[in-house]
Amino acid sequence: MTPNTKRRLLLLAGAGTALLGGCASAPQPEDYARETPPLDLRRYFNGPLIAHGIFTDRAGKVQRRFIVKLLGRWEGDTGVLEEDFEYSDGKRERRVWTLKALGQGRYSGTAADVLGEAQGQASGNALRWTYTLKLPVDGTVYEVQFDDWMYLVDERTMLNKAKMSKFGFDLGEVTLSFQKL
């Protein structure tokens, strides 16, 4: 076999692997139906919490670090979740969510900087939360899509990984670790 033939075979094998990987189905909340402890946002986001997070760009480089102080409270199926962000550069932001438990693990939410309504589906220990955030950058506001996954590790700890995109192109990821206080 000539070196060119070997190279072509390797390229074909790599392309085939990439195509097969692209065909794999994306995870769905029901994939986690048997995982415990079960995630109930009304229970977890009730009272004070703290989260530590990072934003990484498409290349995986950390661009921002932050801490979030949260306070949640619920009356029946309606909750308010206050989030106070403090970034490593000293900048501060506040987001207040109004959340609704819709039954069968479904949730919706609104906030001043969220376009329309966020939609969530919980199953087992996981929640998928999708929404469009109005993100200000250098005087311009961009509408950025979030595909947010939360995983309850134990009664006090939840991990969160969110992919950010615009026009279908990946912008980066947000990773958070929540702790109930």
MILO-615416 format. One record per residue: y, x, z of N, C-alpha, C in turn. Coordinates in steps of 0.1 Angstrom, whole numbers, plus 2048, in hexadecimal, padded with zeros to 3 digits. Example, Ala and Ser with C-alpha at 12.3 -4.5 7.8 and 13.67 -1.06 7.14 Angstrom:
7C788484E7D387B84E7DF88484E/7EA8808477F588984780088184F/
//
This chain:
7F480880080080080080C809800/8168067F782280E7F682B80A802/83581380583E81080F84780380C/84A8018008527F57FC8497E87FF/83C7E97FC8347DD7FE8337DB80D/8317E58158307E382483D7DD829/8497E28248557DC8288567CD825/8527CA8198537BC81484A7B381D/83E7B88208357B082983A7AF836/8407B983C8477B88498527AE849/85A7AE83E8667A583D86079783C/85679583485078783284A782840/84378B84783E78785484978485D/85478C85E85F78986686677C863/86777985686E76D852865761855/85876285384F75785784F754866/84F75F86E85075D87C85D756880/86875A87A87575387D875745879/86F74286D86E73486986672C872/85A73187685272988085972788D/86073189286873089E87372589D/87972489188371A88F87E70C88E/87170B88B86B6FE88A8666F9898/8667028A28616FD8AF86B6F38B4/8666E98BB86F6DE8BF8776E38CB/8836DE8CC88C6E18D78876DA8E4/8896E08EF8846D98FC88B6CB8FD/8846C29038896B59068886B3915/8906AA91B88F6A892A8816A492E/87A69C92686C69792A8626A392B/8656AE92585D6BA92685B6BE935/8656BA93D8656BE94B8616B3955/85B6A895085869C95885069F964/8476A996383E6AC96E8436B7978/84F6BC9748556C797D85B6C1989/85A6C89948606C49A18686CF9A6/8716CC9B08756BF9B587C6B79AA/87B6A99AB8826A19A18916A29A3/8986A29988A76A39988AD696998/8B56929A28BD6869A38CB68A9A5/8D468999B8E168E99D8E96879A9/8E567B9AC8EC6749B78E967C9C4/8DD6819C58D96899D18DE6979D1/8DD69D9C58E06AC9C58F06AD9C5/8F76A69BD9056A79BD90C69E9C7/90869F9D390D6969DE9116A09E9/91E6A29EC9226AB9F69276B89F0/9296C29F892F6CF9F39246D89EC/9286DF9E29206E99DB9286F59D7/9227009D392970B9CD9207109C2/9277159B791F71A9AC9267279A8/91D7309A392273D99E91D73D98F/92774298692374197892974C970/92474D96392975695992A74F94C/93375394393374F93593075C92D/92675B92492276691B92576290D/92A76B90592C7688F791F7688EF/9207668E29147668D990C7728DA/91277D8DD90A78A8DE90478C8EB/9077838F590278490290A78C90C/91679090891F79791092778E91A/92779192792E78993093D78A92E/94377E92B95277D92995A779935/95377093D95A76B949950769954/95576B96094D76796C95575D974/94E75497B95674A98394E74598E/95573E99794F7379A29547299A2/94C71F9A59507119A594D70B9B2/9577059B89556FE9C59546EF9C1/94A6E89C59476DA9C19476D19CD/94B6C59CB9496BA9D59456AE9CD/93A6A89D193569C9CB9346919D5/9366859D09356799D993166D9D0/9286659D59236599CD92564C9D5/9286429CE9276349D391E62D9C9/91262A9CE9096239C590562C9B9/9076279AD90462E9A191063699B/91B6369A292763D99C92A6489A6/92D6549A09306609A893C6679A2/94266F9AB94E6779A794A6859AB/94B68F9A194869D9A49546A59A1/95A6AB9AB9666B39AA9616C29A8/9666C999E9636D799B96F6DF99B/9706E99A497C6F29A49777009A0/97B70599597771198F98171C993/97B72899698473499897D73F990/98474498697F74F97D98375C983/97B76697E97D77498398B77997F/99177497599F7789729AA77197A/9A67689849AF76198C9B3753987/9AF75097B9B27439769AA73897D/9B172C97F9AA7219869AA71597D/9A070D97E99F7009769996F697F/99B6E997C9956DE9849906D497A/9846CF97C97E6C49749796BA97E/97C6AD97B9766A398496E69997B/96169997D95869097695768397D/95667897595166B97A944669974/93966897C92C66797792665A97A/91D65597191664997390764B971/8FF64697B8F16459798ED639972/8E763A9668E462E95E8D662995F/8CE6309678C062C9698B763495F/8AA6359638A063C95B8A464A958/8AB6509628AE65E9608BA661957/8C16579538CC65894A8D9658952/8E366194D8F06629548FA662949/90765E94D91266094491D66694D/92766C94693267294E93F673945/94A67394C95767594695F67E94E/96868694797268E94E97E690945/98969394A99569494299469D936/98D6A893898C6B292D97F6B1925/9786A592696C6A291E96F697914/96C69A90896E6908FD9646868FE/96867990095E66E90095666F90D/94966C90C94066B917935675916/93267C92192668592291A67C924/90F68191F90267A9208F8683926/8F067E9308E66869368D967E937/8CE6869378C16819398B968A942/8B568594D8AD68D95789E689956/89669395888769095988169B961/87A69896C8746A297487F6AA97B/87F6B797A88A6BF9818956C3978/8956BD96B89F6C29618A96B695D/8B56BB9598BE6B19538C46B8947/8C56B193C8CC6B59308D96AD92F/8E46B492E8F26AE92F8F96B3923/8FD6AA91A9056AD90E9126A790E/91C6AF90992A6AA9099326B3900/93E6AE8FD9486B68F69546B98FF/9576C69019626CA90A96E6CE902/97A6C99079866CE90198A6DB908/9886E69019896F39069966FA902/9A06FC90B9AC7039079AA712906/9AE7188FB9AE7268F99BA72B8F2/9C27338F89CE7398F39D872E8EC/9DA7238F49E37198EF9DD70F8E5/9D17108E19CA7078D89BE7008E0/9BC6F38DE9B16ED8E49A66EB8DA/99A6F08DD98E6EF8D49846E58DA/97E6DD8D29746D48D69666DB8D4/9606DE8E09546E68E09486DE8E6/93D6DE8DF9316D78E39296DF8EE/9256D88F891D6DE90290F6D7902/9056DF9028F76DB9048F26E2911/8F36DA91C8F26DE9298E56DB92F/8DD6E49358D16E293C8D26E694A/8CE6DD9538CD6E09618BF6DF966/8BB6E896F8AD6E99748AE6EA983/8A96E098A8A86E099989D6EA99D/8A06F49A48966FE9A98906FA9B6/8996F69BF8946F19CC89F6E79D1/89E6E29DC8A86D79E18B66DC9E1/8B86E99E28C66EF9E48CB6F69D7/8C26FB9CE8C57039C38C36FD9B6/8CD6FE9AD8CB6F999F8D1704996/8CA70698B8CE70F9818D3707975/8DD70C96E8E37059638E670F957/8E170B94B8E47149408E970A935/8F570E9308FC7059268FF70D919/8FB70890E8FF70E90190B7088FC/9157108F792170B8F292170D8E3/9267038DB9267048CD9326FD8C7/9357008BB9406FA8B393B6F98A5/93B6ED89F9376EC8919286F188F/9206F089A9126F589991070489B/91B70B89D91A71A89F91B71D8AE/9127258B29127298C091E7318C4/92472E8CF9307358D492C73E8E0/92273A8E891E7418F39177388FD/91573D90990D736913914737921/91372C92991772C93690B72B93F/90A7349498FF734952904732960/8FE7299689037269768F772597F/8FA72998C8F17269978F871E9A1/8F37129A48F97099AE8F170A9BB/8F97099C68F37099D38F96FD9DB/8F16F59E18F66EB9EA8FA6F19F7/9056EE9FD90A6F4A099066EBA15/
//
